[in-house]
Amino acid sequence: MDIQRILVIVLDGVGAGEAPDAAEYGDVGSNSLGNTARAVGGLHLPNMQAIGLGYITPMEGVPPVPNPSGAFGKLTPRSAGKDTISGHWELMGVRLTKPFPTYPNGFPPEVIEEFKRRIGRDILGNYPASGTEIIKSLGMEHMRTGKPIVYTSADSVFQIAMHEEIIPIEEQYWISQQAREMLHGEHNVGRVITRPFIGNSPETFRRTERRRDYPLLPPTRTILQKAMDAGLEVCSVGKIDDIFAHQGITRKNHTPNNADSLAATLRLLEEDFKGLIFVNLIEFDMIYGHRNDPQGYAQALQRVDEAVPEIWKRLKAGDIAMFVADHGVDPTTPSTDHSREYAPLLVFGPAVRGGVNLGVRECFTDVGATIAEAFHLEPPEYGKSFLKEIAI
């Protein structure tokens, strides 16, 4: 069958069990899906279950079903690091051998002094923190002084929180661009992130949806760039455009939450074109995983599951859809950080044979290799296509 469209939906932070090297990352025992299911007394995901989700990892409430309608397996992370950037890049054919730098003790003086010089302001913070907690702690002082709040996390990020009524949003973006320009060489963090917020007290502070990410450029050409160069449509939904530095994308839908991202995905599926739709669903990571909220995490999974029939309705002959992930964020562990886990692989659509067990794939780049084979693109350096195993 001639493949027309491939839809890849990244369930950001939805891991499927500890990866073989989880101990090196302090993540032994992590299983975002399995542990969440146990914590909430069972998940209710009948539509993904029908595709084959129950075969991927043991999940209370989601046992394997006879005659699943899709193909299923799990992907092994191979890039160094367990962050959003490396996970998404690996899915699209770029495998990193060196992790991005992290700063468990905050950024060194030479970084902070150069940042202050560039923006003409002093700063607050400079330590690892939860984004919601640090604005509660320092938000009032920021409003009084106008000093941006700089913080990081277990990820390779330089985050800057600023109140929209104290520093206008365009100036916030300029400040973040100064950070991105200076952070190179040994300090080439994966992302600089603008974190705007509003409110007038610690109780009312909340982050807005005008966040902006400034990632590094991928070191080699991604599947997105190869597809665009071949004349295919490459439609991004969610924060995909930021993750790939706006490279290799023909149409952007920068949606801020899962509901808007799913709605944009359904609209795209109603159109006729040949190419790729690449979607990030952010809430498992951003809202629930990092806040250790298994109930919210489970409810977000259920809302995605409820959209599956609408996705099926819009898939046409020659279409392939996939659910994957970039890393885990197990909401049941003491840690609030990402977890080194397998990614689930769930493949369905009119062009996909049901009941195919894809097993444990050697790397995330198998997804990119499959897209490359389907669209007759140059394959990535790493990865093995599973197209022939699933294609009708």
VEXFISE-137258 format. One record per residue: residue in three letters; y negated, x, z of N, C-alpha, C in turn. Coordinates in steps of 0.001 Angstrom, whole numbers, padded with zeros to 6 digits, always signed. Layout:
BEGIN
ALAYXZYXZYXZ
...
END
This chain:
BEGIN
MET+001198+000835+000000+000000+000000+000000-001253+000873+000000
ASP-002241+000501-000790-003502+001226-000837-004325+000860+000395
ILE-004646+001838+001219-005393+001582+002452-006869+001391+002119
GLN-007432+000295+002604-008829-000025+002342-009744+000333+003513
ARG-009374-000127+004707-010217+000120+005870-009347+000561+007048
ILE-009884+001473+007830-009219+001867+009073-010220+001652+010207
LEU-009800+000906+011204-010598+000634+012392-010016+001420+013554
VAL-010823+002289+014149-010396+003056+015323-011279+002642+016492
ILE-010678+002050+017515-011405+001624+018710-011017+002537+019861
VAL-011989+003266+020376-011765+004161+021511-012034+003395+022801
LEU-010987+003194+023584-011133+002627+024928-011527+003780+025842
ASP-012818+003993+025975-013346+005198+026623-012878+005270+028077
GLY-012061+006282+028380-011599+006472+029744-010327+005730+030103
VAL-009594+005199+029114-008368+004446+029395-007166+005354+029114
GLY-006771+006107+030117-005661+007033+029966-004317+006363+030179
ALA-003251+007038+029733-001898+006482+029792-000945+007406+030540
GLY-001443+008058+031584-000579+008909+032402-000944+010369+032303
GLU-000627+011116+033347-001028+012522+033420-000488+013320+032250
ALA-001346+014137+031655-000953+015019+030557-000130+016178+031112
PRO+000588+016911+030245+001418+018018+030733+000649+019078+031518
ASP-000642+019250+031214-001445+020261+031913-002379+019636+032944
ALA-002047+018437+033442-002931+017741+034386-003188+018556+035642
ALA-002205+019344+036074-002381+020132+037304-003523+021126+037173
GLU-003726+021649+035962-004805+022611+035754-006175+021961+035933
TYR-006227+020653+035836-007485+019919+035954-007590+019147+037269
GLY-006595+019297+038132-006609+018576+039395-006303+017103+039256
ASP-005510+016726+038250-005316+015312+037937-003865+014866+038010
VAL-003042+015563+038781-001657+015138+038939-001632+013738+039547
GLY-000834+012860+038948-000716+011492+039448-001646+010495+038800
SER-002582+010971+037982-003505+010044+037325-002780+009231+036259
ASN-003069+007953+036218-002576+007054+035181-003505+005849+035170
SER-004530+005913+034338-005573+004894+034374-005006+003492+034177
LEU-004106+003321+033220-003517+002007+032972-002514+001628+034065
GLY-001562+002498+034331-000504+002170+035279-001003+001985+036692
ASN-001875+002867+037152-002374+002765+038521-003312+001574+038697
THR-004102+001287+037676-004957+000100+037752-004113-001160+037847
ALA-003076-001234+037026-002192-002401+037060-001605-002607+038451
ARG-001175-001532+039072-000610-001646+040413-001667-002052+041435
ALA-002871-001503+041296-003936-001770+042265-004398-003222+042247
VAL-004318-003876+041082-004822-005254+040978-003696-006285+040984
GLY-002476-005828+041202-001361-006772+041231-000877-007187+039869
GLY-001137-006360+038870-000659-006625+037518-001777-006933+036550
LEU-001687-006366+035356-002648-006638+034291-002169-007818+033453
HIS-003121-008527+032859-002801-009632+031952-003414-009316+030605
LEU-002611-008721+029708-003085-008266+028397-002096-008725+027324
PRO-001943-010025+027141-000866-010523+026269-000992-010095+024821
ASN-002188-009934+024311-002345-009613+022889-002008-008160+022594
MET-002482-007246+023441-002081-005855+023266-000620-005660+023643
GLN-000135-006439+024583+001280-006395+024936+002143-006762+023736
ALA+001722-007769+022977+002484-008192+021808+002537-007110+020738
ILE+001483-006275+020676+001471-005175+019704+002420-004067+020127
GLY+002578-003869+021441+003483-002824+021921+002970-002026+023089
LEU+001899-002489+023756+001294-001716+024845+002276-001395+025959
GLY+003187-002332+026252+004114-002124+027358+005093-000987+027171
TYR+005212-000480+025948+006106+000650+025678+005456+002000+025983
ILE+004126+002027+026169+003410+003306+026231+003509+003964+027598
THR+003341+003171+028652+003451+003679+030016+003787+002483+030902
PRO+004534+002680+031997+004861+001540+032858+003595+000884+033426
MET+003499-000435+033262+002336-001198+033715+002798-002511+034321
GLU+002479-002739+035565+002805-004007+036187+002104-005136+035423
GLY+002851-006135+035034+002293-007261+034301+002354-007113+032796
VAL+002686-005924+032307+002723-005683+030860+004039-004994+030502
PRO+005143-005694+030628+006423-005076+030251+006573-005011+028733
PRO+007472-004190+028243+007752-004180+026798+008240-005548+026340
VAL+007870-005909+025109+008306-007193+024542+009278-006935+023394
PRO+010185-007860+023145+011045-007723+021959+010193-007856+020688
ASN+010533-007111+019685+009906-007229+018371+008372-007115+018415
PRO+007844-006018+018918+006392-005856+018926+005833-005873+017508
SER+004607-006357+017377+004008-006529+016056+003367-005273+015510
GLY+003245-004236+016327+002598-003012+015876+003408-001771+016169
ALA+002763-000628+015973+003347+000676+016305+002703+001176+017580
PHE+003400+002026+018310+002915+002427+019630+003375+003837+019960
GLY+002614+004509+020791+002942+005851+021237+001841+006345+022148
LYS+001795+007648+022354+000689+008210+023118+000349+009586+022579
LEU-000911+009959+022766-001465+011188+022210-001669+012218+023314
THR-001280+013444+023041-001440+014527+024008-002766+015241+023778
PRO-003610+015373+024807-004856+016123+024615-004572+017612+024484
ARG-005216+018255+023513-005017+019685+023305-006314+020482+023393
SER-007449+019834+023202-008712+020564+023333-008933+020964+024780
ALA-009626+022073+024973-009997+022492+026314-011036+021521+026860
GLY-010807+021024+028076-011743+020089+028680-011231+018664+028620
LYS-011855+017819+029429-011450+016403+029503-012688+015514+029432
ASP-013583+015854+028531-014843+015138+028420-014865+014263+027174
THR-015892+013439+027093-016049+012503+025983-016146+013217+024641
ILE-016966+014268+024602-017195+014972+023340-015897+015570+022803
SER-015207+016352+023628-014007+017027+023133-012930+016016+022758
GLY-012822+014897+023503-011828+013892+023176-012091+013213+021841
HIS-013347+012803+021622-013678+012152+020347-013582+013126+019175
TRP-014080+014327+019378-014000+015322+018302-012551+015595+017932
GLU-011676+015695+018944-010274+015965+018643-009651+014806+017855
LEU-009996+013582+018191-009498+012442+017421-009868+012553+015947
MET-011029+013145+015682-011509+013272+014304-011297+014674+013738
GLY-010302+015386+014278-009832+016592+013616-010371+017908+014103
VAL-011180+017920+015163-011778+019168+015660-011190+019477+017029
ARG-010465+020565+017121-009826+020960+018379-010561+022151+018978
LEU-011056+021978+020196-011813+023036+020868-010873+023916+021690
THR-011040+025230+021550-010204+026161+022309-010901+026681+023557
LYS-012206+026454+023671-012974+026898+024828-013717+025711+025406
PRO-013611+025484+026718-014288+024322+027292-015803+024511+027342
PHE-016514+023413+027333-017953+023475+027547-018231+023909+028987
PRO-019353+024595+029243-019654+025039+030610-019960+023866+031534
THR-019553+023993+032782-019876+022994+033804-020595+023681+034961
TYR-021244+022879+035798-022138+023431+036814-021930+022720+038152
PRO-020819+023036+038834-020529+022366+040105-021550+022648+041199
ASN-022352+023703+041034-023393+024032+042017-024794+023813+041462
GLY-024909+023064+040391-026203+022882+039756-026477+023992+038745
PHE-027583+023854+038023-027919+024821+036982-028598+026044+037577
PRO-028349+027224+037006-028929+028447+037556-030447+028476+037409
PRO-031130+029304+038219-032595+029329+038210-033192+029583+036830
GLU-032566+030466+036034-033163+030786+034737-033184+029567+033814
VAL-032192+028683+033941-032171+027458+033139-033260+026499+033601
ILE-033338+026281+034895-034319+025334+035431-035745+025814+035202
GLU-035997+027096+035389-037359+027614+035207-037803+027482+033755
GLU-036901+027753+032819-037258+027612+031415-037489+026143+031057
PHE-036686+025259+031619-036879+023827+031371-038238+023373+031896
LYS-038582+023784+033094-039877+023411+033682-041032+023949+032849
ARG-040873+025167+032354-041929+025757+031528-042122+024953+030247
ARG-041025+024550+029646-041117+023828+028379-041755+022451+028536
ILE-041440+021748+029625-041926+020373+029758-043220+020273+030567
GLY-043612+021369+031210-044860+021362+031977-044798+020529+033238
ARG-043612+020387+033801-043425+019607+035034-042409+020300+035927
ASP-042539+020074+037227-041495+020457+038169-040393+019411+038093
ILE-039252+019676+038729-038128+018734+038678-037623+018439+040082
LEU-036829+017392+040188-036110+017047+041417-034618+017165+041149
GLY-033841+017297+042224-032387+017253+042085-031772+018602+041805
ASN-031151+018728+040647-030385+019891+040209-029117+020083+041031
TYR-028296+019046+041051-026973+019143+041669-026077+018066+041049
PRO-024749+018199+041200-023848+017171+040669-024009+015879+041464
ALA-024034+014747+040763-024236+013485+041466-023849+012317+040573
SER-023592+011194+041208-023478+009921+040501-024865+009517+040033
GLY-024961+009030+038802-026262+008656+038266-026930+007537+039026
THR-026133+006585+039520-026730+005485+040277-027165+005946+041667
GLU-026391+006836+042272-026731+007298+043623-027938+008217+043631
ILE-028079+009059+042623-029178+010011+042657-030525+009320+042451
ILE-030548+008222+041685-031834+007532+041553-032161+006751+042829
LYS-031133+006315+043552-031408+005715+044859-032004+006737+045816
SER-031491+007961+045761-031942+009008+046681-033309+009575+046308
LEU-033542+009782+045010-034732+010507+044574-035697+009672+043753
GLY-035349+008419+043480-036183+007600+042606-037594+007387+043117
MET-037754+007147+044410-039094+006918+044953-039947+008179+044863
GLU-039357+009338+045164-040116+010589+045048-040473+010863+043597
HIS-039552+010541+042684-039861+010680+041259-041059+009812+040876
MET-041085+008588+041359-042196+007695+041037-043511+008212+041625
ARG-043439+008822+042780-044650+009346+043428-045164+010608+042750
THR-044237+011459+042270-044635+012782+041774-044581+012919+040259
GLY-043796+012061+039587-043611+012211+038142-042648+013319+037766
LYS-041927+013867+038742-040979+014947+038451-039661+014350+037956
PRO-039175+014736+036770-037877+014246+036297-036750+014641+037245
ILE-035725+013788+037317-034550+014046+038147-033475+014665+037263
VAL-033105+015898+037558-032083+016613+036786-030796+016634+037600
TYR-029686+016303+036952-028409+016349+037647-027289+016569+036636
THR-026110+016829+037152-024942+017051+036295-023756+016339+036914
SER-022561+016631+036430-021344+016016+036965-020202+016982+036720
ALA-018973+016499+036852-017828+017346+036517-017767+017613+035024
ASP-018451+016796+034233-018520+017010+032791-019589+018043+032464
SER-019560+018495+031215-020562+019444+030738-021788+018666+030262
VAL-022635+018275+031220-023797+017448+030902-025028+017931+031664
PHE-026172+017844+031006-027484+018062+031616-028168+016696+031532
GLN-028195+015975+032643-028705+014618+032648-030101+014569+033282
ILE-030956+013727+032709-032337+013642+033171-032670+012175+033388
ALA-032880+011801+034644-033234+010427+034992-034743+010323+035155
MET-035338+009332+034497-036785+009130+034546-037091+007640+034501
HIS-038074+007226+035274-038481+005821+035326-039325+005499+034099
GLU-039034+004370+033465-039722+004035+032216-041205+003740+032411
GLU-041616+003368+033630-043034+003101+033884-043774+004339+034355
ILE-043049+005398+034652-043667+006656+035075-043769+007625+033904
ILE-042696+007739+033141-042678+008587+031950-042269+007705+030771
PRO-043153+007471+029809-042829+006594+028671-041560+007055+027957
ILE-040846+006105+027368-039529+006400+026822-039569+007475+025743
GLU-040581+007472+024885-040642+008495+023842-040848+009877+024438
GLU-041621+009957+025524-041778+011250+026202-040485+011649+026888
GLN-039730+010680+027407-038418+010988+027981-037510+011630+026936
TYR-037523+011062+025739-036687+011623+024679-037162+013029+024306
TRP-038464+013242+024284-038997+014580+023979-038566+015581+025047
ILE-038634+015184+026304-038207+016061+027399-036738+016437+027226
SER-035918+015473+026865-034492+015748+026671-034260+016670+025479
GLN-035052+016519+024446-034937+017403+023286-035275+018848+023663
GLN-036232+019021+024572-036546+020381+025028-035341+020999+025718
ALA-034652+020199+026524-033448+020705+027189-032375+021067+026173
ARG-032182+020194+025175-031146+020460+024175-031434+021752+023419
GLU-032706+021979+023080-033059+023173+022305-032832+024455+023082
MET-032978+024397+024403-032861+025628+025184-031427+025895+025649
LEU-030570+024889+025654-029221+025040+026191-028262+025470+025089
HIS-028157+026759+024892-027261+027324+023887-026650+028592+024452
GLY-025830+029264+023671-025164+030468+024169-024243+030125+025328
GLU-024367+030844+026427-023479+030600+027566-023746+029257+028237
HIS-024896+028669+027946-025245+027388+028551-025219+026240+027531
ASN-024330+026331+026559-024261+025297+025518-023510+024076+026034
VAL-024148+023320+026922-023517+022131+027492-023167+021146+026378
GLY-022133+020350+026638-021684+019404+025627-022734+018373+025279
ARG-023447+017891+026311-024444+016846+026059-025645+016989+026988
VAL-026816+016718+026455-028000+016390+027249-028147+014877+027158
ILE-028413+014224+028283-028471+012756+028290-029761+012283+028949
THR-030523+011470+028232-031667+010776+028807-031153+009561+029557
ARG-031561+009424+030834-031080+008325+031674-032263+007508+032206
PRO-032861+006668+031377-034013+005889+031839-033601+004845+032888
PHE-034526+004568+033817-034263+003493+034782-035551+002747+035085
ILE-035394+001578+035708-036524+000747+036107-036288+000245+037528
GLY-037270-000472+038076-037187-000986+039436-038286-000394+040293
ASN-038480-000950+041484-039556-000465+042350-039097-000067+043739
SER-037773-000002+043938-037232+000425+045227-035792+000849+045023
PRO-035225+001606+045970-033819+002007+045818-032882+000824+045628
GLU-033224-000331+046196-032365-001504+046070-032458-002149+044691
THR-033575-001960+044006-033761-002624+042702-033669-001664+041523
PHE-033541-000351+041777-033419+000586+040660-032166+000263+039848
ARG-032306+000270+038535-031133+000146+037664-031401+000893+036367
ARG-030351+001476+035826-030475+002209+034571-030582+001228+033416
THR-031388+001572+032433-031585+000688+031291-030654+001083+030151
GLU-030703+000308+029089-029829+000551+027946-030486+001437+026899
ARG-031577+002136+027294-032253+003033+026346-031816+004484+026543
ARG-030642+004655+027130-030030+005974+027232-029953+006599+025844
ARG-030069+007922+025795-029859+008633+024536-029134+009945+024816
ASP-028139+010260+023977-027342+011478+024122-027744+012493+023061
TYR-027734+013759+023464-028034+014863+022546-026866+015859+022624
PRO-025837+015661+021793-024668+016538+021845-024847+017775+020964
LEU-023940+018710+021164-023833+019823+020227-023288+019315+018892
LEU-023544+020057+017842-022920+019755+016557-021463+020203+016586
PRO-020547+019434+016005-019163+019899+015908-019095+021231+015175
PRO-018200+022133+015610-018142+023462+015004-017546+023480+013598
THR-016786+022467+013240-016217+022370+011890-016411+020934+011387
ARG-016169+020740+010103-016355+019415+009519-015338+018422+010087
THR-015835+017271+010494-014981+016235+011044-014441+015337+009931
ILE-013493+014503+010284-012985+013497+009344-014115+012564+008916
LEU-015060+012299+009813-016194+011453+009451-016977+012065+008294
GLN-017267+013357+008387-018028+014022+007329-017243+014062+006029
LYS-015947+014318+006129-015122+014368+004926-015054+013001+004252
ALA-014962+011949+005061-014903+010603+004493-016220+010238+003816
MET-017331+010553+004462-018636+010257+003873-018826+011028+002575
ASP-018437+012308+002586-018581+013122+001381-017726+012587+000228
ALA-016645+011883+000570-015771+011306-000461-016275+009955-000951
GLY-017427+009523-000463-018009+008273-000911-017545+007050-000155
LEU-016853+007244+000961-016401+006117+001772-017490+005684+002747
GLU-017450+004430+003147-018318+003967+004225-017779+004509+005545
VAL-018663+004976+006414-018286+005391+007761-019237+004681+008711
CYS-018736+003648+009364-019569+002796+010220-019279+003134+011682
SER-020315+003473+012427-020152+003773+013843-020620+002588+014677
VAL-019952+002397+015807-020311+001333+016746-020306+001922+018151
GLY-021327+001575+018944-021436+002133+020283-022099+003497+020238
LYS-021637+004420+021067-022277+005733+021165-021642+006776+020245
ILE-020849+006331+019274-020222+007273+018333-021275+008131+017643
ASP-022404+007533+017253-023433+008311+016542-023946+009464+017389
ASP-024166+009222+018688-024620+010294+019570-023551+011367+019745
ILE-022304+010952+019910-021212+011903+020152-021058+012882+018993
PHE-021302+012400+017778-021152+013238+016590-022499+013702+016035
ALA-023527+013693+016894-024852+014191+016503-025344+013554+015212
HIS-024960+012293+015008-025409+011499+013859-024961+012102+012521
GLN-023885+012874+012548-023361+013511+011346-022152+012736+010822
GLY-022075+012551+009498-020910+011933+008884-020857+010427+009045
ILE-021998+009789+009238-022047+008341+009457-022964+007715+008413
THR-022491+006674+007756-023321+005996+006755-024056+004797+007333
ARG-023482+004166+008363-024113+002988+008978-023896+003033+010477
LYS-024988+002893+011228-024930+003000+012684-025182+001646+013336
ASN-024391+001375+014358-024588+000200+015210-024585+000703+016646
HIS-025748+001098+017148-025805+001734+018470-025864+000660+019558
THR-024723+000058+019815-024615-001017+020789-024412-000441+022190
PRO-024961-001123+023244-024973-000519+024580-023819-000910+025483
ASN-023018-001908+025109-021975-002374+026016-020786-002888+025209
ASN-019703-003191+025910-018471-003576+025218-018630-004875+024432
ALA-019300-005860+025000-019435-007151+024320-020189-006988+023007
ASP-021303-006269+023034-022076-006063+021805-021299-005220+020802
SER-020547-004247+021301-019767-003400+020393-018658-004187+019720
LEU-017995-005056+020461-016950-005890+019862-017549-006863+018853
ALA-018707-007425+019174-019357-008348+018234-019735-007621+016946
ALA-020263-006402+017064-020617-005620+015871-019374-005286+015060
THR-018274-004980+015731-017017-004681+015044-016530-005882+014233
LEU-016590-007049+014827-016150-008256+014120-017025-008534+012906
ARG-018329-008289+013037-019216-008486+011877-018865-007527+010753
LEU-018588-006280+011088-018235-005300+010066-016926-005672+009375
LEU-015983-006191+010135-014692-006563+009549-014803-007738+008583
GLU-015876-008481+008654-016080-009592+007721-016614-009127+006366
GLU-016993-007846+006274-017541-007303+005030-016430-006667+004190
ASP-016716-006522+002914-015789-005857+002005-016291-004443+001702
PHE-015546-003457+002086-015852-002069+001747-014598-001235+001983
LYS-014633-000021+001508-013535+000909+001760-014042+002012+002674
GLY-013348+002235+003764-013788+003290+004656-013340+003083+006087
LEU-014106+003669+007006-013735+003799+008408-014744+003077+009297
ILE-014236+002359+010287-015060+001809+011362-014611+002497+012644
PHE-015536+003188+013289-015211+003992+014477-016022+003439+015643
VAL-015319+002953+016664-015926+002184+017751-015673+002865+019085
ASN-016697+002905+019935-016524+003340+021324-016831+002165+022242
LEU-015891+001855+023135-016102+000847+024174-016294+001591+025492
ILE-017521+001595+025983-017966+002549+026986-017712+002139+028431
GLU-017503+000848+028686-017612+000356+030058-016494+000817+030984
PHE-015287+001080+030456-014208+001551+031325-014621+002838+032021
ASP-015264+003713+031278-015741+004990+031798-017031+004802+032592
MET-018078+004347+031934-019427+004370+032498-019586+003478+033721
ILE-018997+002287+033676-019261+001319+034743-018153+001292+035792
TYR-016890+001269+035348-015811+000994+036292-015046+002238+036752
GLY-014713+003122+035816-013939+004300+036201-014685+005213+037144
HIS-015923+005548+036789-016709+006464+037614-017095+005858+038965
ARG-016972+004548+039077-017311+003893+040347-016071+003444+041120
ASN-014907+003892+040654-013643+003561+041334-013503+002064+041581
ASP-013644+001314+040498-013593-000152+040565-012423-000653+039717
PRO-011203-000664+040265-010056-001090+039449-010121-002560+039039
GLN-010697-003420+039875-010808-004832+039500-011696-004997+038269
GLY-012860-004347+038279-013748-004414+037120-013108-003801+035886
TYR-012407-002696+036095-011702-002010+035004-010675-002946+034366
ALA-009899-003638+035215-008879-004558+034718-009509-005728+033974
GLN-010609-006246+034496-011283-007359+033829-011848-006937+032476
ALA-012363-005700+032396-012872-005203+031110-011740-005070+030097
LEU-010574-004621+030545-009415-004564+029655-009044-005959+029157
GLN-009096-006921+030052-008749-008283+029654-009728-008827+028619
ARG-011025-008510+028773-012007-008991+027798-011764-008377+026421
VAL-011358-007118+026385-011017-006506+025093-009766-007169+024520
ASP-008779-007405+025381-007553-008046+024916-007847-009416+024302
GLU-008789-010136+024885-009138-011461+024367-009763-011384+022976
ALA-010313-010224+022602-010910-010060+021272-009882-009717+020205
VAL-008684-009346+020604-007685-008896+019631-007358-009967+018583
PRO-007165-011236+018949-006897-012235+017905-008023-012352+016880
GLU-009262-012190+017321-010384-012253+016383-010389-011039+015453
ILE-009973-009904+015962-009834-008720+015104-008741-008965+014065
TRP-007585-009461+014526-006476-009753+013618-006921-010680+012484
LYS-007693-011718+012821-008118-012698+011820-008919-012055+010695
ARG-009642-011006+011014-010553-010390+010044-009937-009211+009310
LEU-008755-008794+009705-008080-007710+009003-007514-008230+007689
LYS-007665-007433+006651-007224-007835+005310-006084-006928+004847
ALA-005466-007304+003749-004409-006462+003189-004951-005054+002977
GLY-004195-004062+003411-004662-002688+003280-005457-002195+004467
ASP-005550-002991+005550-006293-002584+006749-005354-002083+007842
ILE-005811-001058+008544-005110-000521+009713-006098-000513+010877
ALA-005644-000966+012045-006461-000905+013260-005727-000095+014319
MET-006489+000637+015132-005899+001444+016205-006715+001303+017483
PHE-006016+001238+018611-006617+001464+019920-006190+002847+020387
VAL-007157+003666+020806-006884+005004+021322-007812+005231+022520
ALA-007840+006435+023056-008766+006801+024126-009155+008258+023957
ASP-010165+008670+024699-010654+010044+024632-010257+010871+025851
HIS-009927+010225+026956-009530+010858+028218-009234+009709+029175
GLY-008900+009995+030400-008753+008963+031404-009920+008976+032377
VAL-010069+007887+033126-010949+007845+034302-010254+006910+035291
ASP-009203+007412+035913-008385+006576+036784-009240+006041+037933
PRO-009460+004720+037999-010342+004183+039040-009696+004067+040404
THR-008430+004476+040522-007725+004336+041797-007621+005651+042568
THR-008025+006756+041966-007907+008046+042637-009172+008340+043438
PRO-009120+009248+044407-010336+009593+045159-011444+010152+044264
SER-011061+010849+043205-012050+011417+042296-012736+010316+041494
THR-014006+010536+041181-014726+009629+040285-014899+010252+038896
ASP-014236+011383+038663-014410+012106+037411-013380+011670+036371
HIS-013548+012192+035147-012544+011998+034105-011215+012593+034560
SER-010134+012083+033994-008805+012597+034316-008099+013046+033038
ARG-007331+014118+033176-006601+014695+032044-005340+013873+031822
GLU-005367+012984+030844-004274+012059+030609-003936+011975+029123
TYR-002725+011500+028865-002395+011051+027521-003342+009915+027140
ALA-003566+009761+025846-004294+008597+025339-003295+007607+024769
PRO-003473+006317+025035-002601+005335+024389-002847+005307+022891
LEU-001819+004988+022152-001922+004838+020700-001254+003527+020334
LEU-002072+002585+019892-001591+001259+019529-002118+000959+018128
VAL-001217+000760+017165-001592+000637+015756-001084-000706+015222
PHE-001967-001449+014537-001577-002770+014060-002382-003137+012820
GLY-002008-004248+012208-002711-004725+011028-001764-005049+009892
PRO-002295-005642+008816-001459-006036+007678-000735-004878+007015
ALA-001266-003668+007128-000647-002518+006470+000303-001754+007384
VAL+000612-002327+008577+001383-001600+009584+002715-002297+009849
ARG+003780-001534+009860+005098-002061+010211+005196-002245+011719
GLY+005745-003354+012156+005923-003599+013570+007138-002882+014130
GLY+007106-002686+015452+008257-002130+016150+008479-000652+015951
VAL+007456+000081+015514+007611+001522+015270+007188+002290+016518
ASN+008123+003057+017068+007818+003907+018220+007365+005266+017705
LEU+006080+005554+017851+005512+006816+017365+005721+007958+018351
GLY+006230+007655+019534+006564+008679+020502+005349+009364+021092
VAL+005606+010539+021636+004531+011347+022227+004018+012293+021146
ARG+002826+012060+020685+002245+012872+019619+001738+014194+020198
GLU+001779+015230+019385+001456+016573+019863-000027+016765+020166
CYS-000890+015988+019523-002325+016174+019746-003094+014944+019279
PHE-004317+014801+019791-005191+013704+019372-005468+013762+017869
THR-005448+014972+017303-005812+015126+015898-004822+014461+014949
ASP-003694+013968+015470-002802+013176+014623-003531+011950+014074
VAL-004484+011413+014837-005268+010268+014348-006092+010690+013136
GLY-006797+011817+013265-007581+012309+012139-006726+012650+010937
ALA-005558+013223+011179-004662+013568+010077-004171+012316+009354
THR-003948+011241+010095-003500+009988+009488-004596+009376+008630
ILE-005821+009395+009152-006954+008884+008369-007115+009709+007093
ALA-006989+011029+007218-007139+011906+006057-006098+011587+004990
GLU-004850+011389+005396-003818+011071+004409-004065+009712+003771
ALA-004475+008740+004577-004697+007398+004043-005798+007371+002996
PHE-006827+008192+003190-007972+008194+002273-007989+009402+001338
HIS-006888+010164+001316-006749+011301+000405-007859+012329+000635
LEU-008089+012645+001914-009088+013647+002297-008390+014954+002663
GLU-009155+016019+002721-008636+017293+003213-008170+017110+004652
PRO-006934+017458+004972-006442+017237+006338-007093+018200+007329
PRO-007123+017821+008600-007635+018752+009607-006687+019935+009783
GLU-007203+020989+010400-006389+022188+010612-005192+021894+011501
TYR-005393+021010+012488-004320+020641+013412-003996+019159+013227
GLY-002788+018785+013591-002437+017376+013579-001435+017017+012501
LYS-000616+016010+012800+000408+015534+011879+000221+014039+011651
SER+000066+013651+010428-000134+012244+010086+001106+011412+010427
PHE+000850+010192+010914+001949+009251+011121+001878+008092+010125
LEU+001129+008279+009026+000956+007206+008062+002281+006709+007488
LYS+003136+007631+007083+004396+007230+006455+005303+006492+007430
GLU+005136+006750+008721+005965+006070+009726+005539+004621+009921
ILE+004271+004317+009679+003770+002966+009980+003530+002118+008738
ALA+003300+002763+007588+002850+002017+006417+003934+001117+005863
ILE+003535-000102+005524+004479-001041+004918+004718-000640+003450
END
